Amino acid sequence: MIAIKRLASTDADFSERLDALLAFEAAQDESVEGTVTSILAEVKARGDAALLEYTRRFDGLSVSSMAELELSQSALQQALAGLPSAQRQALEAAAGRVRSYHQRQTIQSWQYEDEGEETLGTMLGQKVTPLDRVGLYVPGGKASYPSSVLMNAIPARVAGVRELIMVVPTPAGEQNPLVLAAAALADVDRVFTIGGAQAVAALAYGTQSVPQVDKIVGPGNAYVAAAKRRVFGVVGIDMVAGPSEILVICDGQTDPDWVAMDLFSQAEHDELAQSILICPHAAYIDRVAASIERLLPTMPRQQVIRAALENRGALIQVRDLDEACQIANRIAPEHLELSLADAEVWVDKIRHAGAIFIGPYTSESLGDYCAGPNHVLPTSGSARFSSPLGVYDFQKRTSLIRVSPTGSRTLGRIAAALAYGEGLPAHARSAEYRIES
């Protein structure tokens, strides 16, 4: 039997049990933090020499120069050309859909001129410019994710980023053709076969061979996450993501096998992933539980799935779908499936979710690979204040201010009065000089 938690909103201790279920803080492992701190300092101080040492030590590669760790564009194109036709078609289709979606996210510069007599000729606006250079971290070896290459690189290109630098570890020299093919499709400029905290350090500080970037995006292990936290401020980062999450709200009409497999789809990531079902019908929850028991032994990653379901999974019975949506907003999940016959009706009830999958035919896995929206989503309740990765994460906004002589007199009086009130007379006099002139 799988010891997945059963909760009911009518239970006296429901709120406390839900809070305990959701509680997650990224473990600050002192050994990880100490190792990462040392690696960052070494790469910052010694550059390529440190990178080569760490690559030899951690990836088991016998290399003597950084040239051996950079892949050529022809190597990327060869990986693309060598894919089986079905894989290449799938990768190209996914890339096309991701690009089409993100092209609709672009924001434009704008400006306007004051029309009032006292500030006539004053222009205000916003200039939107892309980042110059972005670093893409991609997990390597057996845990390879070509979909992450597309989801990180394509919106950066759509935003107008000039240069994309990708790092991907190749333990024991193991290269994943799909990852390299995805880099070719996404028009990545340079690829270095380095990984871990040392790759993050190289991107953040720059070395003799690896150029410094403006922002680092992409998933990684505990060492990568710790390194990204520490270099934030030197460079930008996308986020430090927690374990994957799925919440399914179901009206009891979807095939229970579908729901069970949707819960598995996130549970198979790792033992800390979270899979939750919310439904008003106890009998249907029992049917899903039976599907979980029957289907789990067929899963290659059944041990991981079992651990995730028992650690942080739950089947929750509620009074009605309104209450289900209230609880969903409290959880603010990364992925929210509305597995409902009239799903569209309930979308407006959801305020907090990384992505909403509408209707029983919209499985979360489609969003992971090929639907089009980005699969880099806020986790651990951060959907309350964060958004999916997108084109806007690779652009920055600069304010434009041009004040006319007339406007400087009017605005100068306002600024001077406020500056004197704050005890900053130089600010005030700077504004008053324009008034006096």
N, C-alpha and C positions, 0 to 999 in steps of 0.2 A: 504493500500500500504506500502511496505517496502522501506524505504528511504535509499537504498544502493547507494553509490556514483557511478557515471558514469564518466569516464575519457577517453580522447582520446589523443594519443601522438602528434596529430597535433595541439592541443590547445596551444595558446600562453603561458598560465600559467601552462602547464602540469607539468613541473619540480617542481615548487613551490607546486602544489597540491599533487604531489607524495611524496615530502619530508614531508608535513604536515600529510599525511596518515600514513607514516612509523614512524613518531616521537613517540618514547616511551622511557621513563626513569622510572625505578622502583621507585615508590613513597617512599621517605624516611619519613614515618609517624613518627613524633616525639614521639607520645604515644607508638607506637610499639617499636621504638628504645630504649626508656626509660625503658619499661617493660623488653625487652630482656636483656639489660645491667644489670638490677637488678637480673634477673633470673640466668644469667651466673655467676655473682659474688656469689650468694647464693649457687649454686650447687658446685662451685669451693671450697668454704669455708666449707660447711657443708655436702657435699656428699649425702649419702642415706637419711638423715633426711630431707633435702630440697626436694629431689625427691619425697618422700612420701607426703610431704605437698602439693606440686604442683599437684600431681596426685589426691589427695583428692579434691583439690580446682577446678581444671580444668576438670577432667574426672568424678568427682562424684563417685569415688570409695572409699569405706571405707576399707582401708588397714592399717596394723600396721607394716608390715615388707616387705622387698624387696623380700623375698621368695615367697610372694603372687603375685608378679608381674613378675615372671619368669616362662615361659612355659617349660615343660619337652619335651624331644624328643618323648616320647610316646604320648603326646598330639598332636604333629605335625603329627605323623604317623596316629593317630586316625582320624584327620581331613582329611588326604589323603584317608584313607580307607572308610570314610563315604561319600565321594563325589558321586553324581549320576554318573553312568558309562560314560555318554556322556561328562560330565564336566571333569572327570578324564582323559579320552582319549584325549580330546582337550588340557588339560594342559600338559600332557606327550608329545604329539606331538609337541607342541610349545617349550617345554623345549629341546627336542631332536634337533629341527631345530636351536634354538639359540645356543646350545652347538656346533653343527656341524660347524656353521658359525664361531664362535669365536675360535675354535681350529685351524683355518687357519690363525689366526692373531698372533700367538706366534712368538716372535723374540728370537734369540739365541745369546749366548756369542760368541765373535770372538777375534782373535789375529793374529798378524803377526810379523815377524822379519825383521829388516832392512837388506838389502843385500849389501849396499855400504861399501867399505873397512873402511871408517872413522868412521862408527857407527856399524860395524859388531857385532852381538850378542845382539843388543838392541831389546827389544820386546815391542810392543804397542798393546793395545787391549781394549775390552769393556766386562765387566762382567754384565750379566743381572740377577737380583734377584727379586723375588716377595716381596710385602709388607708382613709384619708379620700378621697384624690384621686390618681388615676393618669393619667399621660400616655402616649398611644399614638402612637408614630412609625410612619407608613405611607409607603412610597415612593410617589411620584406621577408624573404624566406618563405616558409610554408604559410604563414599568416599574411597573405598578400591580398590587397583590395584594389583592383583596377577601378572599381566604381568610385573610390575615394579620390583617385587621380582626377577623374572627370569632374566630380563635384567641387573640388578645390581649384582646379586649374581653369576650367571653362568660365566661371563667373569672373575670375581675375582677368582673363583675356577680353571678355565682353566689356569689362570696366575700362579697358585700355591700358592695363599694366604693361610696361615696356619689356620686362624681362622676368621669366619664371625660372627659378633654380630649384630643382627637385633633388632630394636626398632619399635614398632607399637602401637599407642594409641588405647585404647578400651573404648571409652566414655560410661559411664553407664554399663560397663562390656560387651559391644557388640563386640564379636569376629567374624571375617569373616573367615569361613572355607576355602575358596579358597586361601586366603592369607597364612594361616597356612599350607595348603597343598603344596603351591608353595615353602614355606620355606623348607618343608620336601624334595621335589624333588630336590631343589637346594643345599641340604646338608648344610644348615645353622646350625652353632654350638649352638648358644644360642639366645633366643628370650625373650626380656623384653617388657611388655605391658605398655610402657611409651611413651610419645610423646611431641611435642612442643619444645620450646627453651630449656626446662629442659632436654630433651632427648639428644639434640645436645650437651649441656654442659657436660652431663655425659659421652658421647662418647669422647669428646675432652679432658676433664681433668681427667676422671676416678673417680670412687667413691669406697666405700668399697665393693660394689657388682658388679658394671659395670666396666669392664676393659677399660683402655684408648686404643684408636685405633690410627692407623697411618693416616687413611683417612676416610672421611665421604662422602657417596654418597646417592643419592635418592632425590625425590621431596618432597615439603612440602608447607605449607601456608606462609603468610608474616612473621610470627614469626620465623618459621624454616629458611626461607631464610635469615632473618636478623641475626639470630644466626650463620648460616654457614659463612656469611661474616665476622663476628667478631672473630670467632675462627680460621679462615684461617691464617696459619703461625704457630699456635700451632699444628695443624694437616692439612693435605691436604683436599681439597674438590673437587668434580667433577666440578661443575659450579653453578652459581646462575642464574637459567633459568628464562626467561621472559614468557609472555603468548604464547600459542601454535599458530603456523602459518601454513597455507597451501597456495601455489600458484599453480594454474593450468594453463598451457599453452595448448590451444586447437586449432585444425585446423578447427573446426566446423563440424566434422564428428561423434563425440561421441554423444550418446543419451544425450540430455540436462538434463534429470532427473538424470543421473549418475553424471554429473558435479555438479548439485545443491546439491545432497546428499553428495558429496565429500566436498563441501564447508561447509555444515552443520557439517560434522564429526569433524572439529576442532572448529567451532563456538560454539558447544554445551559444550565445556570445561568451558568457562567463558565469561563474557561480554567484556573482553579485548582481546580475541583471534582474530586472523586476518585471513580472507579468501579472496583471490583475484583470479579473472579469467582474463587472458590475451588472446585475440583472435583478428585476423585481420578482422573478419566479423561481422558487426553491426547486421545483421539479426539473426545470431546465438546467439549473446549476448542477444538480445531481447527474444529469445526462452528460454535461461537459466533463465532470469529474470522472465519469466512466470512460469517456473517450480518451482522457489523459492517461488513465491506467492501461487502456488497451493499446494506444498508439506509441507510448513511450518506449517499449521494448524494441520497436522497429527503427528507432532513431540511432544513427551512428554515434551521436554525441549525447547519448542518454544519461550518462553520469553527470555531465555538466548541467543538462536541463533539469534533472532531478534535484541537484543541489540548489540551483537557482530558484526553482519553484518552492522548495522547502525553506530556503533562507528568507526570501523576500516576496514570494508569490502569495496570491490571495484570491478567493472566490467570495464576493460580497453580495449579499441580498439586501435590496433597498425597498422602500415602500412603493416608489414609482419612478418614472424616467426623469421627472423634474429633480428629484432628490439625487438621482444618479449624476445628473449634470452638475449639481451643487458640489458633490463629492469630487467629481472630475476637476472642477475649478480649484478646489482645495489642493488636490494632488499636483496639478499643472504638469501633466506627463509629457515626455518627449514625443511619443506617438500615441494618438487617440483614435481608435476605430469606433465609428458610430455604426454598428452592425444592426441597423434598424430598417424596417420596411419603409418608413417615412423619414429617412435620415435628414433630408434637407430641412425639415421643419425644426430640427433640434440644433442646427449649426449656430444660430444666433444665441443660444443659451450658453455656448462655450466661450469663455473669455481667456482662458489660459491653457495653451497647448502648443507644442513645437510644430506639429503638423496634425491636421484632421483628415481622416480617411473616411469618406462619406459613402455609406451603403455597404451591404454585405459582400458585394463583389470587389470592393476596393481593399485588397489585402495590403498590409504594411510593407510587405516585401517588394511590391511594385514601386513604392516610394524609395526604397533602398537602391534600386537599380535603374529604373528607366521611365518612371512617370514624367519626370521633368523637374519638379521642385527639389531643392537641395536636401540631402539627407544628413547634413551636419546641423544638428538641432540642439537646443538647450535641454539640459538634464537636471535632475535633482531639484525640481521645483523652480528652476531659474526661468522657465517659460513665463513666469509671472512678470518678468521684466526684460527678458531677452528674446531675440528673434533668430530664425534660421540664418545660416551663412548665405550671403548673397552678393550681388554686384556692389551694393552700397558698402560692404566691408572692405572693398579694394579701392574706394574713392574717398577723398577728403574734401571738406568744404572750407572755403576761405571767404571771409566777409569782405565786401567792397564798400568803401565809404569815400565819397567825394563831396566836399562841402563848398558851396559857393560863398563869395564875399558876403552876400546878404545873409545866407544861412549861418555863417560863422559868428555874426553878431548876435543873432537870436539864440543859437545853440550855446555860444560862449557864455552868455549870461546864466543860462541854466546850469552848465557845467561848473562855472566858477562858484555859484551859490552852493552847489553840492560838495565841491572840493573843499571849500572853506569849512563846511560843516563836518567834513571828515578829518580836518586838520592836515590837509595836504596843500599848502599854499603854492608850491611850484606848479601843481596841476592847474590851480586857479589862474595864476599869472600867465601860464602858457595859453590858456583860452582867452584871457583879457587882452593880451597883446594884439590879437586879431580884431577885437572889438575896437580898441584904440586906434588901430590903423585905418 
